[in-house]
């Protein structure tokens, strides 16, 4: 995952810690909203993904944000809000998301990624 973080830093100008945080938040979306067994398979093919998702996931999904995450587009919208709260602008969020999904495709394969994320509203168009 370090190579992905390094590429994101170069592309976005984010400091490494913030790039790592952003990737972890995005991976946590997969971990919490995706098909659990298929996400485990995806993360097994992406060394370090599970650790980043756990480290930067933030919270247990409870409260209002957790309830929103269960609704239409809730998960991706909550992630967008978390990324903005971390100081990323819209362009940086788009770049980090695109690069993270591309890394998952390149590392684990498009079929694994699609299987893991198929039931996350609003993400299928990016897979």
N, C-alpha and C positions, 0 to 999 in steps of 0.2 A: 504494500500500500504506500510505502514511502516514495516510490517512483511516481505514483499518481499525485501525491501531495506536492512533490517537487514541480511537476508539470503545471499543476493548478497555481502554485505560487508564481511561476514564470508567466503564465497566461493572464492572471488576474491582478497581480500586484499585492495580493494578500500576504500577510506574514504567515509563516509555516503553522503556527499554533491555530490561527483562525481558519486556515485551509483544512487542517486536520479536523477541527470542530465541525466545519461545514460538511465534510465527507461523512463524519460519524453521524451527524443528524440525518443525512440522506439514507445512509445504510440502516439506521434505526427505523426509518419509515418502512423499508423492506422487511426488517425483522419483526416489527409489530403489526403490520398491516397485510403482509404477504402470507402465502400458504406456508405454514410453519415447516413441514418436512421438506418442502421444495426450497425454502430459504436456507435451511440447514445444508442441503446439497449444494446450493449456489455458494454459500459462504465457505464450505469445505474446499471449493475450487479456487477461492480467493483468500490466500493467506493474509491474516490480519483484519479481515472484514468484520468478523464477529467481535473481536476486541474493540475496534473503533465504534461499532454500533452500540456496544455495551457501555463503553467509556463516555460517549457523548450523547447517549440517548436521552437522558434527562427525564427523570420522573417515572412514574408507574402508569401513566396514561389515565389517571383518575381525574376527577373534577370536571369542570366545564370543557377544557381542552380535550380530555379523553372522550367525553360525550360527543363533541364535535367531530373527533376523528372517526367515530363510527358512522357518521352521516355521509351523504353524498359530497365527495370532494374534500371532506373534512381532513383526512390524513395529509394529503398534499398541501392544503391551505394552512394547516397548523405548522407543517414543516417550513413553508414559505415565511410564516410569521416568526418562527424560531430563528431562521436564517437572517431575516431583517433585524431581529432583536440582537443578533450577534454582530451586527454592523455591516452586513453585506448589502450592496445595492442590487437592484433588479438584474442588471447585466452580469454581475458577478454570480448571482444565484443561478442564472441560466447557464453560464459557462461551467460552473462547478457541477451542476446536475448533468449536463450533457457529457462532460468529461468522466464523471463517475459512472454513468450508465455505459459509456463507451468502454471504459476499463473493465466493467463487469462482462460485457459482451466479448471483449478480446481475451479475457482471462478465463472465464467460466463457460462461455458459449452463449449464443443468443437463445437457444432453446431452454437452457437452465434459467436464464434471466426472465424470459417470457413466462415460464411455468411458475416461477416464484412470485412474480408481480402481477399476474393476470387478473387477480380480483381486487387490485387497488384502483379505485375510481380515478379517472383522469390521467393515469400514467401510461396506459397502453399505446397512446400515440407517440410516445417517446422511446418505445422499445424497438 
